[in-house]
Amino acid sequence: MKSFLEEYGLIIVAAIVVLAVIVFASQFSDKIVDAIGNLIDTFTNQTKGILTPSAGGGGAGA
């Protein structure tokens, strides 16, 4: 049994961690997607004047 755990222990632990991440993501996916959407909307609204090019379209060489 000891040699089995030495050989495959890390794989078992990694599988458990991956399973935990999948369960966490499935439980909170809607909240995470909404939070990311709200964050992007807030960023877009706060930087609208910076990111929107001017009407003239002039650049550094114009």
QUILIN-V264751 format. One record per residue. RES is the residue in three letters. BURIAL is b if it has 16 or more other C-alpha atoms within 10 Angstrom, else e. Layout:
# QUILIN-V264751
res->RES burial->BURIAL
res->RES burial->BURIAL
This chain:
# QUILIN-V264751
res->MET burial->e
res->LYS burial->e
res->SER burial->e
res->PHE burial->e
res->LEU burial->e
res->GLU burial->e
res->GLU burial->e
res->TYR burial->e
res->GLY burial->e
res->LEU burial->e
res->ILE burial->e
res->ILE burial->e
res->VAL burial->e
res->ALA burial->e
res->ALA burial->e
res->ILE burial->e
res->VAL burial->e
res->VAL burial->e
res->LEU burial->e
res->ALA burial->e
res->VAL burial->e
res->ILE burial->e
res->VAL burial->e
res->PHE burial->e
res->ALA burial->e
res->SER burial->e
res->GLN burial->e
res->PHE burial->e
res->SER burial->e
res->ASP burial->e
res->LYS burial->e
res->ILE burial->e
res->VAL burial->e
res->ASP burial->e
res->ALA burial->e
res->ILE burial->e
res->GLY burial->e
res->ASN burial->e
res->LEU burial->e
res->ILE burial->e
res->ASP burial->e
res->THR burial->e
res->PHE burial->e
res->THR burial->e
res->ASN burial->e
res->GLN burial->e
res->THR burial->e
res->LYS burial->e
res->GLY burial->e
res->ILE burial->e
res->LEU burial->e
res->THR burial->e
res->PRO burial->e
res->SER burial->e
res->ALA burial->e
res->GLY burial->e
res->GLY burial->e
res->GLY burial->e
res->GLY burial->e
res->ALA burial->e
res->GLY burial->e
res->ALA burial->e
